[in-house]
Amino acid sequence: MLAIVNVTKNDKQELDDYEIRVNQKVIGTFQHKRAFKGASQCLRDAAAALDAAPDYDDKVFLEKLMPVLKRLAEE
């Protein structure tokens, strides 16, 4: 499952902290200002964060997903 999770600890900060996860594995992080009708911007921010992540290349990404892929193959 791919998820964008708000992990903000301080409600008073201007930008909220988010993690991009595949199942429980964090593959990226970003900040986003929540707003009415702001979901599409949140998705764009998440995409930009993954594109800019230094370890977001095919090899590293697949290595992070290997435990998930192995488990799916065993089912």
C-alpha positions as a Markdown table, in Angstrom:
| # | Residue | x | y | z |
|---|---|---|---|---|
| 1 | Met | 0.0 | 0.0 | 0.0 |
| 2 | Leu | 1.3 | 3.5 | -0.9 |
| 3 | Ala | 0.4 | 6.1 | 1.8 |
| 4 | Ile | 1.0 | 9.7 | 2.5 |
| 5 | Val | 0.9 | 10.1 | 6.3 |
| 6 | Asn | 0.7 | 13.3 | 8.3 |
| 7 | Val | 3.3 | 12.8 | 11.1 |
| 8 | Thr | 3.2 | 16.4 | 12.5 |
| 9 | Lys | 4.0 | 16.5 | 16.2 |
| 10 | Asn | 3.5 | 20.2 | 16.8 |
| 11 | Asp | 0.1 | 21.5 | 15.7 |
| 12 | Lys | 1.3 | 25.1 | 15.9 |
| 13 | Gln | 3.9 | 24.8 | 13.1 |
| 14 | Glu | 3.0 | 26.4 | 9.8 |
| 15 | Leu | 3.8 | 23.4 | 7.6 |
| 16 | Asp | 2.8 | 19.9 | 8.4 |
| 17 | Asp | 5.3 | 17.0 | 8.2 |
| 18 | Tyr | 4.5 | 14.1 | 6.0 |
| 19 | Glu | 6.0 | 10.7 | 5.2 |
| 20 | Ile | 5.5 | 8.7 | 2.0 |
| 21 | Arg | 5.3 | 5.0 | 2.8 |
| 22 | Val | 5.1 | 1.7 | 1.0 |
| 23 | Asn | 3.4 | -0.3 | 3.7 |
| 24 | Gln | 5.4 | 0.6 | 6.8 |
| 25 | Lys | 8.7 | 1.5 | 4.9 |
| 26 | Val | 9.3 | 5.3 | 4.6 |
| 27 | Ile | 10.5 | 6.1 | 1.1 |
| 28 | Gly | 10.3 | 9.9 | 1.4 |
| 29 | Thr | 9.3 | 12.9 | 3.5 |
| 30 | Phe | 8.1 | 16.4 | 2.8 |
| 31 | Gln | 6.3 | 19.4 | 4.3 |
| 32 | His | 2.9 | 20.7 | 3.2 |
| 33 | Lys | 0.5 | 23.4 | 4.3 |
| 34 | Arg | -2.9 | 21.9 | 4.8 |
| 35 | Ala | -5.7 | 23.9 | 3.1 |
| 36 | Phe | -9.3 | 23.5 | 2.0 |
| 37 | Lys | -9.2 | 21.7 | -1.3 |
| 38 | Gly | -5.4 | 21.2 | -0.8 |
| 39 | Ala | -5.3 | 17.4 | -1.6 |
| 40 | Ser | -4.1 | 17.8 | -5.2 |
| 41 | Gln | -1.2 | 20.1 | -4.0 |
| 42 | Cys | -0.3 | 17.5 | -1.3 |
| 43 | Leu | 0.0 | 14.9 | -4.0 |
| 44 | Arg | 2.2 | 17.2 | -6.1 |
| 45 | Asp | 4.3 | 18.0 | -3.1 |
| 46 | Ala | 4.7 | 14.2 | -2.4 |
| 47 | Ala | 5.7 | 13.6 | -6.0 |
| 48 | Ala | 8.3 | 16.4 | -5.9 |
| 49 | Ala | 9.7 | 15.1 | -2.7 |
| 50 | Leu | 10.2 | 11.6 | -4.2 |
| 51 | Asp | 11.7 | 13.1 | -7.4 |
| 52 | Ala | 14.2 | 15.1 | -5.3 |
| 53 | Ala | 15.1 | 12.3 | -2.8 |
| 54 | Pro | 18.7 | 11.3 | -3.2 |
| 55 | Asp | 18.0 | 7.6 | -2.7 |
| 56 | Tyr | 15.0 | 7.5 | -5.0 |
| 57 | Asp | 16.4 | 5.6 | -7.9 |
| 58 | Asp | 15.3 | 2.3 | -9.3 |
| 59 | Lys | 17.9 | 0.2 | -7.4 |
| 60 | Val | 17.5 | 1.7 | -4.0 |
| 61 | Phe | 13.7 | 1.9 | -4.3 |
| 62 | Leu | 13.5 | -1.8 | -5.3 |
| 63 | Glu | 15.8 | -2.7 | -2.5 |
| 64 | Lys | 13.5 | -1.0 | 0.0 |
| 65 | Leu | 10.5 | -2.9 | -1.5 |
| 66 | Met | 12.2 | -6.3 | -1.6 |
| 67 | Pro | 10.7 | -7.5 | 1.7 |
| 68 | Val | 7.2 | -6.5 | 0.5 |
| 69 | Leu | 7.7 | -8.2 | -2.9 |
| 70 | Lys | 9.1 | -11.4 | -1.3 |
| 71 | Arg | 6.1 | -11.6 | 1.0 |
| 72 | Leu | 3.6 | -11.1 | -1.9 |
| 73 | Ala | 5.4 | -13.8 | -3.9 |
| 74 | Glu | 4.9 | -16.2 | -1.1 |
| 75 | Glu | 1.2 | -15.7 | -0.9 |
